[in-house]
Amino acid sequence: MSLNQRPSKIGLVLAFFAIYVIWGSTYLAIRVAVEGIPPLLMMGARQLIAGGLMLALMRGRGEGAPRWMWKPALVAGALCFLGGHGLLAWAEQRVASGMAALLMALESVMMVLLARAAKQEKRISGRTLAALVLGIAGVAILIPIEGNSELIPSLAILLSGMLWSLGAIYARGAARDVGSGMYSAMQMLIGGVLLLGVGAGFGERVNFASVNLRSVAALGYLIVFGSIIAFTAYTWLLRVSTAARVGTHAYVNPIIAVVLGWALGGEAVTTRILLGAVVVLVSVFLVSQSERGKTSTLQPSEIKLEPAGD
């Protein structure tokens, strides 16, 4: 599809389903995968394999990888995958998958504010801001306040969300005349190499005796569904929709993650979690209504990478 062509409704529905439901399920998959595979090496293998497969598919369709795009892909891959996914996988060794998704919900606010700071969107409506504040309130209800044994991993997840948001906004501005599939492949490929290199540098090694079928199956799911399908959908949505609307996945993902963590991972679901889930869903509805009919306010050729004020 042309970068300037209006997206189809069915395309938008399928893409949002991918970043809402599939990405929501990846939190549990990450938790299972790191049971038998070191976190950085696991995420590195995920992105390297997914990126390699995507690159081969795009090249098979006759789409090239412009040389000038490798530098933006390096920056975005380092922020999103080495920083974002690397920290998340490390933290999920100690934090429940549902809680990790809840903490990542703050990413949506970062996305909206960074898009405005980067001059990618001209304004944020008062209704959207109110909905974002409501979403944060829902996350505040969901986060437990007792105990501090998970403090450092929790802070790592918050940093993960910040780095992911920075990488996504940068990638959104840098993507001009290259398809979303090829650009996704380039970012994943570079991110995978960086994760594997840093993981090996920190002394991570795979003990094949401890790698069970569950971990391997979870890694396979992350490669096909979490990276190839959902990340490509996410990259495309960043071009054709607003940061506020795309960022609502960070509100829906926790609901999916909490339900799956409870049903399949034995994680507790309390009254507080249910109350927070209701508040979050109301926030998603309000953001969707506020952003209805909007797309990115700037065409790819008009997007600026300079911070506000420069």
Backbone as a ProteinNet text record, in pm:
[ID]
protein_1_A
[PRIMARY]
MSLNQRPSKIGLVLAFFAIYVIWGSTYLAIRVAVEGIPPLLMMGARQLIAGGLMLALMRGRGEGAPRWMWKPALVAGALCFLGGHGLLAWAEQRVASGMAALLMALESVMMVLLARAAKQEKRISGRTLAALVLGIAGVAILIPIEGNSELIPSLAILLSGMLWSLGAIYARGAARDVGSGMYSAMQMLIGGVLLLGVGAGFGERVNFASVNLRSVAALGYLIVFGSIIAFTAYTWLLRVSTAARVGTHAYVNPIIAVVLGWALGGEAVTTRILLGAVVVLVSVFLVSQSERGKTSTLQPSEIKLEPAGD
[TERTIARY]
83.9	0	87.4	49.7	123.5	122	231.5	241.3	137.1	86.9	-9.5	-152.9	-172.5	-305.8	-377.3	-507.8	-584.8	-596.9	-568.2	-573.2	-715.9	-728.9	-861.1	-904.5	-1036.8	-1088.4	-1050.5	-1056.9	-1022.9	-874.5	-790	-648	-621.6	-691.5	-676.7	-724	-837.3	-890.5	-791.9	-739.5	-645.7	-515.8	-467.3	-343.3	-360.2	-473.5	-496.5	-519.8	-582.5	-596.6	-458.8	-366.3	-231.3	-161.2	-166	-92.5	-169	-301.2	-378.4	-367.6	-408.9	-424.1	-293.4	-230.7	-107	1.2	21.9	123.7	87.5	-42	-81.7	-41.8	-45.4	-10.2	140.1	219.2	364	428	361.6	419.9	433.2	329.1	336.9	437.6	441.5	536.9	680.8	707	842.1	876.3	780.6	804.3	837.2	766.2	791.6	926.1	956.3	1080.4	1203.6	1200.8	1319.5	1335.4	1240.9	1258.4	1376.6	1401.4	1508.6	1615.4	1592.6	1688	1721.3	1848.9	1885.2	1813.3	1770.7	1680.3	1732.8	1856.3	1906.9	1932.4	1983.5	2005.6	1872.1	1772.1	1640.4	1581	1583.7	1528.9	1611.8	1743.5	1828.8	1796.2	1780	1743.6	1607.5	1514.7	1380.5	1387	1456.9	1459.4	1546.2	1657.5	1746.3	1677.5	1612.2	1543.1	1425.7	1344.7	1229.2	1273.7	1376.7	1424.9	1482.4	1555.7	1611.4	1503.7	1400.2	1289.4	1213.9	1189.4	1119.4	1201.1	1331.3	1417.6	1417.6	1426.6	1424.4	1291.4	1181.6	1049.4	1036.3	1080.3	1070.7	1160.5	1281	1370.1	1313.1	1245.9	1181.7	1070.9	1009.7	905	962.5	1094.2	1157.2	1179.2	1157.8	1176.7	1318.3	1386.4	1523.4	1533.7	1653	1681.6	1776.3	1721.9	1806.9	1920.5	2038.8	2154.6	2136.6	2074.4	2059.9	1967.7	1883.9	1790.7	1855.3	1976.6	2038.3	2075.4	2113.8	2148.5	2025.2	1912.6	1791.2	1746.2	1760.6	1721.8	1809.8	1937.7	2028.9	1984.6	1950.8	1907.7	1778	1679.5	1550.6	1565.1	1646.8	1666.6	1733.9	1830.3	1899.2	1802.7	1719.3	1626.4	1514.1	1447.8	1330.5	1367.5	1468.4	1495.9	1604.2	1720.1	1823.5	1777.5	1730.5	1685.3	1548.7	1448.7	1311.9	1291	1314.1	1289.6	1391.1	1515.9	1618	1585.9	1551.6	1516.1	1389.3	1292.2	1166.6	1190.5	1266.6	1293.1	1370.5	1468.4	1544	1451.6	1363.1	1273.9	1172.5	1130.3	1027.5	1080.7	1209	1259.7	1213.5	1173.9	1140.9	1001.4	941.9	810.6	710.5	589	484.1	451.3	409.9	383.6	272.9	168.2	60.5	107.9	189	240.8	334.7	414.7	503	421.4	312.2	226.9	161.8	123.7	62.1	159.4	283.6	383.8	414.6	409.8	436.6	325.4	210	99.3	136.1	232.6	275.6	339.9	374.7	433.8	342.8	211.4	119.4	129.4	143.2	157.4	288.5	394.9	524	515.3	442.5	429.2	363.3	253.8	179.9	264.3	327.3	406.6	529.4	593.9	711.8	675.3	559.9	516	494.5	439.8	419.6	554.3	645.2	776	856.7	840.2	912.3	842.7	731.9	655.9	596	570.3	507.7	355.8	299.9	157.3	138.7	40.6	28.1	-33.8	-117.6	-179.3	-233.1	-255.7	-321.7	-448.8	-561.3	-688	-701.8	-781.4	-806.4	-872.9	-958.5	-1026.2	-927.5	-832.8	-730.9	-645	-605.6	-525.9	-601	-730.3	-810.7	-817	-831.7	-837.8	-705.1	-593.3	-462	-442.2	-487.4	-477.7	-560.5	-678.6	-763.4	-693.5	-625.4	-552.4	-442.3	-372.2	-267.7	-328.8	-446.3	-514.4	-546.8	-588.8	-616.7	-493.5	-379.8	-253.9	-214.6	-237.1	-204.4	-285.2	-410.6	-493.5	-437.7	-388.4	-343.9	-211.3	-122.5	10.9	3.2	51.3	49.9	148.5	113.9	201.5	272.9	233	296.6	426.8	527.5	655.1	738.4	870.8	957.6	1059	1032.9	1128.2	1138	1035.8	1034.9	1061.5	1115.5	1131.7	1224	1343.8	1439.8	1389	1336.6	1279.5	1163.4	1082.4	971.2	1021.5	1124.3	1183.3	1245.8	1302.8	1360	1252.3	1132.9	1023.6	977.1	970.1	933.2	1035.5	1163.8	1268.2	1255.5	1218.7	1196.2	1089.3	978.9	872.4	917.1	999.2	1049	1139.3	1229.8	1320.2	1244.7	1144.1	1062.4	992.5	935.9	864.1	957.5	1077	1174.9	1209.9	1232.5	1266.3	1152.9	1029.7	914.2	891	901.7	882.2	994.4	1117.1	1228	1206	1168	1146.4	1033.9	931.5	818	862.7	951.1	997.9	1097.7	1176.5	1282	1229.6	1114.6	1060.9	997.8	1062.5	1007.8	968.3	1065.8	1033.5	1068.6	1036.9	1060.3	936.4	899.5	779.9	793.6	678.7	681.4	739.1	716.7	771.1	922.4	980.6	1126.1	1186.7	1124.8	1177.9	1171.9	1064.2	1053.9	1164.9	1188.5	1291.8	1428.6	1458.9	1588.8	1609.2	1504.1	1514.3	1532.4	1453.4	1462.6	1598.2	1648.5	1777.1	1888.9	1892.1	1994.5	1973.8	1848.6	1819.7	1862.5	1842	1882.3	2032.9	2107.1	2254.2	2302.1	2244.7	2284.6	2253.1	2136.2	2097.2	2188.9	2218.9	2306.9	2446.5	2495.9	2629.1	2638	2540.3	2541.4	2518.8	2428.5	2403.6	2529.7	2599.1	2724.2	2828.6	2832.4	2927.1	2902.7	2775.8	2741.8	2751.7	2801.4	2825.5	2708.7	2605.4	2493.5	2536.4	2501.1	2529.2	2407.7	2381.3	2266.5	2308.3	2241.4	2261.5	2154.1	2190.6	2091.4	2020.6	2083.2	2018.2	1897	1896.1	1785.3	1680.9	1705.9	1610.2	1502.2	1381	1270.5	1182.9	1088.5	999.9	913.4	873.7	792.1	864.9	991.3	1069.2	1087.2	1114.2	1132.3	1002.9	889.8	760.2	727.3	757	731.5	817.1	942.9	1030.6	976.8	930.7	872.4	750.9	667	549.2	590.2	691.5	738.2	794	864.7	922.5	814.1	720	619.9	513.5	453.5	339.4	381.9	470.6	507.9	591.3	683.9	774.3	728.4	718.1	688.1	550.8	449.4	313.2	286	298.9	255.3	346.4	478.4	566.1	551.8	530.9	507.2	377.3	274.3	147.7	167.4	246.5	274.4	347.5	448.5	524.6	433.7	343.8	250	152.3	100.2	3.9	64.7	191.8	256	257.9	245.4	245.8	106	4	-129.1	-225.1	-182.7	-269.1	-192.9	-260.1	-196	-124.3	-27.3	45.7	-47.9	-147.6	-241	-321.4	-367.1	-449.4	-366.2	-247.6	-160.5	-115.7	-90.9	-43.6	-144.3	-271.2	-370.9	-344.6	-257.4	-224.6	-162.4	-95.3	-32.7	-136.2	-260.2	-368.6	-438.5	-452.1	-522.8	-433.1	-304.5	-211.9	-215.5	-220.1	-224.3	-346.6	-460.5	-581.6	-563	-512.1	-486	-381.9	-276	-167.8	-213.8	-294.4	-342.9	-432.2	-521.7	-612.7	-533.5	-439.3	-359.6	-268.5	-212.6	-128.4	-206.7	-332.9	-419.4	-460.9	-503.6	-557.5	-449.7	-334	-230.8	-104.3	-82	42.6	29.1	-93.3	-113.4	-93.7	-107.1	-90.4	-223.2	-215.7	-336.7	-409.2	-543.3	-627.3	-713.5	-692.8	-762.6	-871.5	-948.8	-1051.5	-989.3	-873.6	-805.5	-768.9	-722.8	-686.2	-808.5	-921.6	-1044.1	-1090.9	-1083.4	-1123.8	-1033.4	-903.7	-811	-834.6	-870.3	-896.7	-1014.2	-1118.6	-1235.6	-1196.6	-1119	-1076.1	-991.8	-903.4	-818.1	-901	-998.6	-1080.9	-1162.8	-1211.9	-1283.1	-1189.3	-1065.5	-966.8	-943.4	-931	-909.6	-1026.5	-1147.4	-1266.7	-1266.3	-1231.4	-1232	-1124.6	-1006.4	-901.2	-944.1	-1002.5	-1047	-1152	-1245.9	-1349	-1289.3	-1195.2	-1134.2	-1052.3	-986.4	-898.5	-966.5	-1095.7	-1167.5	-1156	-1121.8	-1113.7	-983.3	-896.4	-769	-662.8	-568.4	-446.3	-330.2	-210.6	-94.7	-109.5	-90.2	-116.9	-13.5	99.9	203.8	229.1	257.5	297.5	442	483.6	619.8	726.9	708.6	810.4	813.9	708.7	702.2	745.9	762.7	793.8	932.8	944	1071.5	1125.2	1256.6	1320.3	1375.7	1374.6	1432.3	1342.8	1399.8	1318.4	1250.8	1142.3	1069.6	1160.7	1149.6	1227.7	1352.8	1397.2	1517.9	1483.9
-119.2	0	124.1	223.2	349.1	416	484.2	548.4	657.7	715.5	823.1	775.8	647.5	592.7	574.7	607.4	595.1	448.2	412.2	271	216.9	88.9	26.2	-3.1	-8.8	-37.8	-177.4	-274.6	-412.5	-422	-345.3	-343.3	-287.7	-180.1	-120.7	-216	-282.6	-376.2	-489	-547.8	-659.3	-613.5	-494.9	-445.2	-415.8	-354.3	-326.5	-455.7	-554.8	-685	-742.9	-727.7	-782	-715.2	-581.2	-514.3	-518.5	-540.1	-552.6	-693.3	-791.8	-928	-1007.1	-1006.6	-1085.4	-1032.1	-900.8	-846.1	-865.1	-863.5	-890.8	-1030.4	-1124.4	-1262.8	-1285.1	-1194.9	-1217.2	-1202.4	-1132.1	-1117	-1252.9	-1334.2	-1469.2	-1553.9	-1537.7	-1614.1	-1579.8	-1452.2	-1412.1	-1477.5	-1474.6	-1534.8	-1683	-1752.9	-1896.4	-1917.9	-1835.2	-1853.1	-1834.7	-1737.2	-1711.5	-1814.3	-1907.2	-2016.4	-2104	-2116.9	-2205.9	-2140.5	-2014.3	-1944.2	-1809	-1773.1	-1642	-1528.9	-1423.8	-1323.8	-1250.4	-1200.6	-1125	-1215.4	-1334.8	-1428.2	-1473.6	-1492.9	-1532.9	-1424.6	-1299.5	-1189.4	-1167.3	-1187	-1171.5	-1273.4	-1399.8	-1504.3	-1474.8	-1427.6	-1393.5	-1290.5	-1180.3	-1072.4	-1105.1	-1174.3	-1207.6	-1302	-1405.1	-1501.2	-1434.3	-1359.3	-1291.3	-1190.6	-1111.7	-1013.1	-1076.5	-1186.7	-1256.4	-1311.7	-1371.9	-1425.9	-1314.8	-1204.4	-1092.1	-1031	-1017.2	-959.4	-1047.1	-1179.3	-1270.9	-1262.1	-1250.5	-1240.4	-1111.8	-1001.5	-873.2	-871.2	-925.5	-931	-1021.2	-1129.4	-1218.7	-1150.5	-1050.6	-973.1	-859.6	-850	-747	-615.3	-610.1	-486.3	-479.6	-369.8	-354.6	-291.7	-302.3	-239.5	-122.6	-0.5	115.6	129.8	157.9	169.4	279.2	390.6	502.7	469.6	361.9	327.1	244	192	108.9	188.3	315.3	396.4	424.7	472.2	487.2	355.4	245.2	114.7	75.5	114.7	86.5	160.2	288.2	367.3	311	287.2	235.3	95.9	11.2	-124.1	-126.3	-34.9	-27.8	15.4	115.5	165.5	66.2	19.9	-66.7	-206.5	-265.9	-407.2	-429.3	-367.7	-385.5	-324.2	-200.1	-134.1	-180.2	-168.4	-201.9	-348.9	-434.3	-577	-643	-596.7	-656	-637.6	-515.5	-489.2	-563	-567.3	-636	-784.4	-849.2	-992.2	-1018.9	-932.7	-948.5	-935.8	-836.9	-811.9	-923.3	-987.3	-1091.4	-1220.6	-1225.7	-1336.5	-1322.4	-1199.1	-1169.9	-1111.9	-1061.1	-996.8	-1078.4	-1095.7	-1170.4	-1103.9	-1184	-1131.6	-1027	-1048.3	-950.6	-818.4	-823.1	-700.7	-628.3	-703.1	-640.2	-563.6	-622	-554.7	-430.6	-436.5	-320.9	-204.2	-232.4	-126.8	-68.3	-150.7	-103.3	-14.3	-11.8	72	219.6	260.9	400.3	440.6	342.4	369.8	457.2	439.9	513.3	663.4	704.5	846.7	899.4	822.4	862.8	880.3	788.9	795.4	925.5	961	1080.7	1206	1214.8	1332.7	1344.2	1231.8	1235.2	1270.7	1222.9	1257.1	1407.2	1466.5	1611.9	1684.7	1636.3	1700.6	1692.6	1584	1566	1634	1704.4	1776.9	1685.2	1559.9	1466.9	1485	1539.9	1568.1	1710.3	1778.5	1922	1956	1870.5	1903.3	1777.1	1786.5	1679.9	1739.5	1679.2	1734.6	1716.9	1805.4	1795.3	1664.5	1613.8	1487.7	1370.9	1376.3	1270.6	1274.9	1394.7	1408	1355.6	1387.8	1339.6	1187.8	1128.7	983	919.9	983.6	931.6	937	1046.2	1057.5	949.1	921.9	815.8	680.3	659.8	534.2	517.5	626.1	621.2	590.7	648	619.6	470.8	412.7	268.9	186.7	227.9	157.8	173.1	293.6	317.5	225.7	200.3	108.3	-33.4	-67.2	-204.9	-237.9	-141.3	-169	-189.5	-300.9	-323.7	-233.1	-190.1	-99.7	-169.9	-292.9	-361.5	-428.4	-418.4	-484.6	-410.6	-436.7	-370.9	-466.3	-596.9	-694.2	-688.5	-633.7	-625.2	-481.9	-397.5	-256.5	-236.8	-293.8	-272.3	-329.5	-453.9	-502.8	-416.8	-364.9	-279	-150	-90.3	30.1	-0.1	-119.3	-159.3	-167.8	-213.7	-222	-82.9	9.8	147.5	208.7	183.9	231.9	165.4	38	-34.5	34.8	73.4	141.6	275.4	347.9	477.2	460.8	362.5	339.9	292.8	206.3	161.6	280.6	368.9	485.1	576.1	599.5	680.6	618.3	487.8	419.8	422.5	404.2	402.7	539.5	644.9	779.3	816	776.2	800.1	724.3	597.4	516	572.7	623	681.5	800.8	882.4	999	965.2	858.8	825.5	746.6	679.6	595.1	682.4	688.6	773.6	690.3	647.7	580.2	431.6	367.2	223.2	160.5	40.4	-26.2	-64.2	-75.7	-107.6	-246.3	-342.2	-476.2	-477.3	-410.3	-404.5	-328.2	-218	-138.7	-217.2	-292.4	-377.5	-481.1	-543.9	-646.8	-590.3	-471.7	-410.3	-381	-329.1	-299.5	-426.8	-530.4	-655.1	-722	-719.3	-782.9	-717.4	-585	-513.1	-532.5	-523.6	-544.6	-681.6	-783.6	-918.6	-931.5	-871.3	-875.8	-806	-690	-615.8	-693.6	-752.8	-830	-949.7	-1021.1	-1137	-1094.6	-984.4	-937.2	-892.5	-813.7	-765.4	-880.7	-972.5	-1088	-1171.7	-1197.9	-1274	-1196.6	-1064.1	-981.6	-981.3	-994.3	-1001	-1143.2	-1234.5	-1369.9	-1465.1	-1428.5	-1521.5	-1637.9	-1756.8	-1876.6	-1967	-2036.4	-2127.3	-2263.9	-2308.3	-2443.8	-2531.2	-2602.3	-2676.4	-2783.1	-2825.6	-2924.7	-2864.6	-2731.5	-2665.5	-2608.3	-2617.2	-2565.4	-2670.2	-2638.9	-2735.1	-2700.1	-2789.2	-2771.2	-2646.7	-2615.3	-2496.8	-2369.5	-2360.2	-2241.5	-2229.1	-2341.7	-2340.8	-2301.9	-2357.9	-2324.6	-2176.5	-2124.9	-1983.6	-1894.9	-1932.7	-1855.9	-1857	-1971.5	-1980.1	-1890.6	-1887.1	-1800.2	-1653.7	-1616.8	-1479	-1438.3	-1530.7	-1500.9	-1475.3	-1569.8	-1562.9	-1458.4	-1467.4	-1381.2	-1246.6	-1251.6	-1128.2	-1036.3	-1091.4	-1007.9	-991.9	-1101.5	-1090.9	-1028.1	-1076.1	-1026.6	-896.9	-899.3	-783.5	-662.2	-681.1	-564.9	-499.1	-579.8	-521.6	-441.9	-494.9	-421	-290.3	-295.1	-176.5	-69.8	-110.8	-17.2	50.6	-27.6	28.3	125.4	88	173.9	308	309	434.9	533.5	482.6	569.9	622.7	543.5	577.4	620	613.8	652.9	746.1	794	884.7	806.8	872.9	808.6	774.1	860.5	833.7	706.8	691.3	574.3	446.8	453.3	335.6	301.4	404.2	382	315.8	308.5	243.4	93.6	38	-103.9	-126.7	-25.1	-38.8	-43.4	-6.8	-20.4	-156	-203.9	-330.6	-450	-439.9	-550.2	-602.3	-512.9	-564.4	-649.3	-614.1	-692.8	-834.2	-843	-974	-1049.5	-979.1	-1043.8	-1093.2	-1012.5	-1052.9	-1176.6	-1176.8	-1290.8	-1417.5	-1406.6	-1524.3	-1567.9	-1470	-1504.6	-1579.3	-1539.5	-1607.9	-1746.5	-1753.5	-1878.9	-1982.2	-1937.8	-2032.6	-2029.3	-1916.5	-1904	-1907.9	-1925	-1933	-1802.6	-1687.9	-1557.1	-1511.1	-1443.5	-1405.2	-1288.9	-1291.1	-1180.6	-1136.3	-1013.4	-962.9	-863	-818.5	-717.6	-588.8	-552.4	-431.5	-441.5	-556.7	-576.4	-562.4	-619	-608.3	-463.5	-389.2	-249.4	-168.2	-190.7	-120.5	-152.6	-277.5	-318.8	-241.2	-221.6	-145.8	-2.7	61	199	207.9	111.2	110.8	97.5	9.1	-10.6	113.5	182.9	308.8	409.8	414	504.9	474.5	346.1	305.7	351.6	333.2	373.8	524.4	604	749.2	797.1	735.5	773.2	738.8	621.3	579	674.3	716.5	809.7	946.1	991.7	1122	1124.7	1011.3	1005.7	948.9	922.2	859.9	946	878	947.2	1018.5	1023.5	1092.5	995.7	1047.9	974.3	1063.5	1018.1	1101.5	1236.4	1343	1476.6	1520.6	1452.4	1488.6	1374.6	1408.1	1307.9	1267.3	1146.9	1101.6	1202.2	1270.7	1366.3	1490.8	1513	1633.2	1609.9	1483.9	1452.3	1500.3	1564.5	1616.7	1530.9	1521.4	1445.5	1536	1669	1758.6	1767.3	1779.6	1801.6	1937.3	1950.9	2078.6	2191.1	2303.5	2420.8	2437	2334.9	2345.1	2403.2
0	0	0	-79.9	-84	51.9	84.4	214.1	232.1	118.8	126.2	106.3	81	59.4	192.6	192.6	315.7	353.7	478.6	518.6	518.5	484.4	484.2	627.3	646.9	779.9	825.7	734.1	772.4	806.8	733.9	766.1	904	938.4	1070.3	1179.4	1155.8	1255.7	1281.3	1174.8	1189.7	1256.8	1219.5	1277.9	1426.6	1463.4	1605	1683.5	1620.7	1687.3	1718	1623	1642.4	1760	1767.5	1875.6	2007.4	2002.3	2125.9	2184.4	2106.1	2158.9	2152.3	2034.6	2021.2	2113.9	2113	2201.9	2348.4	2380.3	2518	2562.1	2468.8	2502.3	2510.9	2453.9	2452.7	2590	2681.9	2816.2	2885.6	2873.4	2930.6	2854.1	2721.7	2641.5	2680.3	2707.3	2750.5	2883.8	2976.7	3107.9	3095.3	3006.5	2986.9	2918.2	2818.2	2742.9	2830.3	2923.3	3006.3	3117.9	3129.2	3225.2	3186.4	3054.6	3010.9	2926.4	2884.8	2797.8	2860.1	2870.9	2926.7	2852.9	2923.4	2865.9	2743.4	2748.5	2634.3	2514.2	2538.1	2428.2	2369.2	2454.4	2405.2	2316	2364.7	2284.6	2158.1	2169.1	2051.9	1945	1985.7	1889.7	1827.5	1910.1	1860.7	1749.1	1772.9	1675.4	1554.4	1576.8	1465.4	1367.8	1420.5	1333.1	1263.2	1339	1280.1	1175.2	1207.2	1112.4	987.1	1003.5	887.9	797.1	856.4	777	704.4	774.6	713.9	600.1	622.1	519.1	394.2	412.9	299	224.6	299.3	237.6	156.4	213	142.4	18.2	31.7	-84.3	-192	-149.7	-245.8	-323.3	-263.3	-331.2	-415.5	-416.6	-496.7	-426.4	-295.5	-220.2	-166.1	-191.6	-147.6	-10.3	47.4	176.7	151.8	143.1	112.5	213	162.1	251	354	313.4	405.8	522.2	507.8	614.1	724.2	702.2	804.3	928.7	911.2	1028.1	1114.3	1056.5	1138.6	1200.6	1126.3	1180.3	1298.2	1293.8	1404.9	1530.4	1516.4	1632	1689	1601.4	1647.2	1705.9	1642.5	1693.1	1828.6	1848.2	1977.5	2087.8	2059.3	2160.6	2188.9	2082.5	2100.2	2148.4	2088.3	2115.6	2220.4	2203.3	2305.5	2436.7	2432.6	2555.2	2600.3	2512.2	2550.9	2580.4	2482.1	2500.3	2592.2	2586.5	2672.5	2819.6	2858.3	2998.2	3038.7	2949	2981	3006.9	2921.3	2938.7	3067.6	3097.4	3221.7	3342.5	3339.3	3453.1	3471.4	3362.8	3373.8	3435.3	3465	3546	3690.4	3729	3868.8	3887.7	3779.9	3787.2	3706.8	3760	3690.7	3557.7	3460.2	3326.4	3326.8	3406.4	3413.9	3470.1	3573.9	3633.8	3537.5	3462.1	3363.5	3260.3	3215.2	3117.2	3176.6	3302.7	3368.3	3374.6	3409.9	3418.1	3280.4	3178.9	3042.9	2989.7	3056.4	3009.1	3007.4	3089.2	3089.6	2956.7	2876.9	2746	2659.8	2671.8	2585.9	2608.7	2734.9	2765	2707.5	2722.9	2667.7	2516.8	2448.5	2303.7	2260.4	2324.1	2286.2	2309.6	2424.9	2457.2	2367.7	2337.7	2252	2108	2060.8	1925.9	1913.2	2019.2	2017.8	2026.5	2110.3	2125	1995.5	1920.9	1795	1677.8	1706.1	1604	1498.8	1536.9	1444.4	1442.1	1547.2	1553.5	1603.3	1547.4	1571.1	1705.6	1758.9	1886.5	1952.5	2081.7	2157.2	2215.1	2186.5	2233.9	2384.3	2444.1	2587.6	2623.8	2535.7	2562.3	2563.2	2470.1	2467.5	2593	2634.3	2755.7	2877.8	2886.6	2999.5	2999.3	2880.3	2870.3	2910.1	2871.8	2909.2	3060.7	3121.5	3267.3	3334.4	3280.4	3335.4	3322.8	3209.8	3193	3295.3	3324.6	3427.5	3563.6	3589.7	3716	3726.2	3614.6	3614.8	3643.8	3584.9	3611.3	3757.8	3814.7	3955.6	4046.6	4010.7	4088.5	4080.1	3962.9	3939	4006.5	4018.7	4072.4	4224.1	4274.9	4419.9	4490.5	4611.3	4686.2	4801.1	4830.7	4942.9	4898.2	4982.8	4956.1	4853	4849.7	4753.5	4692	4701	4648.5	4496.8	4431.3	4286	4238.6	4325.9	4292.3	4172.8	4176.5	4067.9	3936	3932.7	3807.3	3757.5	3849.8	3809.4	3746.1	3806.7	3748.6	3612.1	3598.1	3469.5	3362.2	3400.3	3304	3262.7	3359.1	3325.3	3229	3254.6	3164.2	3027.4	3028	2903.4	2819.1	2883.9	2811.7	2756.4	2833.2	2786.8	2664.8	2668.7	2556.8	2433.3	2454.8	2341.3	2276.4	2357.2	2304.3	2225.2	2279.3	2207.9	2073	2072.7	1948.1	1848.3	1895.6	1805.8	1743.1	1822.4	1768.9	1672.1	1705.6	1613.3	1482.6	1492.9	1373.1	1288.6	1353.6	1282.2	1199.1	1254.4	1181.7	1072.8	1093	997.1	877.8	891.8	784.9	677.2	560.5	455.9	334.4	255.9	130.6	134.4	244.9	257	318.9	272.6	322.4	468.7	536.7	679.4	705.5	613.8	632	628.2	529.5	518.2	635.1	673.4	783.9	914.6	935.2	1053.6	1054.6	937.8	927.6	961.6	911.7	936.4	1085	1149.5	1292.8	1374.3	1343.2	1418	1399.3	1276.6	1248.5	1329.9	1328.1	1403.9	1554.1	1599.4	1741	1788.6	1704.7	1740.7	1756.7	1664.8	1672.7	1799.7	1829.8	1949.2	2076.7	2084.3	2202.3	2224.1	2116.1	2128.5	2172.2	2114.1	2149.7	2294.7	2339.3	2477.5	2575	2539.6	2625.6	2645.3	2535.3	2544.7	2623.9	2605.7	2678.7	2828.7	2869	3011.1	3066.1	2987.1	3035	3022.8	2950	2932	2842.1	2883	2805.8	2810	2702.1	2697.2	2749.1	2854.7	2905.1	2842.4	2738.3	2660.8	2743.5	2851.2	2937.9	3008.5	3025.9	3096.1	3001.4	2871.5	2773.2	2751.1	2796.6	2782.9	2664.3	2635.9	2521.4	2536.9	2660.6	2685.2	2641.3	2677.2	2641.5	2491	2425.7	2280.7	2210.1	2255.2	2195.4	2216.1	2335.9	2363.8	2274.2	2253.5	2165.1	2022.2	1976.6	1842.9	1827.7	1930.3	1927.8	1921.7	1999.5	1999.7	1863.2	1797.4	1666.8	1562.6	1550.5	1443.3	1472.3	1590	1619.5	1680.3	1780.5	1847.8	1762	1681.2	1602.5	1457.7	1383.3	1240.6	1216.6	1286.5	1261.8	1336.1	1467.8	1547.5	1529.1	1525.3	1512.2	1375.3	1270.5	1139	1137.4	1202.9	1213.2	1289	1394.5	1475.2	1393.3	1317.5	1235.4	1133.1	1073.2	975.9	1041.9	1157.3	1226.5	1265.3	1301.5	1338.3	1222	1099.9	983.2	949.8	978.7	929.8	1039.9	1165.1	1275.8	1368.8	1471.9	1567.3	1676.5	1741.2	1850.1	1965.6	1991.5	2101.7	2075.7	1953.4	1922.1	1920.2	1857.6	1855.4	1997.1	2077.8	2213.9	2304.7	2262.7	2347.6	2363.9	2280.6	2299.3	2437	2489.1	2621	2732.5	2704.2	2800.5	2788.1	2664.2	2641.8	2671.6	2636.6	2660.9	2804.3	2907.2	3044.4	3073.7	3015	3038	2984.5	2861.2	2800.6	2882.3	2922.4	2996.5	3132.3	3202.3	3334.9	3323.8	3225.3	3207.4	3174.8	3082.9	3045.5	3159.8	3231.5	3345.8	3451.8	3471.1	3567.9	3517.7	3390.3	3336.5	3308.4	3260.5	3217.6	3301.9	3372.1	3446.5	3597.1	3647.7	3791.4	3864.9	3796.6	3860.4	3920.6	4033.2	4107.5	4039.9	4048.1	4001.6	4118.8	4166.2	4283.2	4242.4	4342.6	4317.7	4266	4319.9	4274.5	4126.9	4084.1	3944.2	3855	3897.2	3817.9	3808.4	3918.7	3917.9	3824.8	3834.9	3747.3	3601.1	3572.6	3434.2	3376.3	3455.8	3409.5	3375.9	3463.3	3440	3313.3	3293	3174.8	3047.7	3047.4	2928.5	2895.3	2997.2	2973.7	2909.2	2955.6	2898.1	2750.9	2716.9	2577.6	2490.6	2541	2466.2	2440.7	2541.8	2527.4	2429.4	2435.5	2340.8	2198.5	2180.9	2047.5	1992	2077.7	2034.3	1999.4	2080.2	2057.7	1929.2	1898	1782.4	1658.8	1665.9	1554.3	1429	1318.4	1190.5	1165.5	1264.5	1245.9	1196.5	1124.1	1091.8	1130.9	1107.3	1139.6	1070.9	1144.8	1092.3	989.4	979.2	885.5	789.3	663.7	567.5	596.3	550.8	580.4	540.8	428.1	383.9	471.8	553.5	635	779.6	817.8	956.9	993.8	1105.7	1151.9	1266.3	1273.1	1379.9	1488.4	1464.8	1563.1	1685.1	1804.5	1922.9	1915.6	1991.1	1990.6	2032.3	1961.4	1998.5	1914	1841.3	1757.4	1620.7
[MASK]
++++++++++++++++++++++++++++++++++++++++++++++++++++++++++++++++++++++++++++++++++++++++++++++++++++++++++++++++++++++++++++++++++++++++++++++++++++++++++++++++++++++++++++++++++++++++++++++++++++++++++++++++++++++++++++++++++++++++++++++++++++++++++++++++++++++++++++++++++++++++++++++++++++++++++++++++++++++

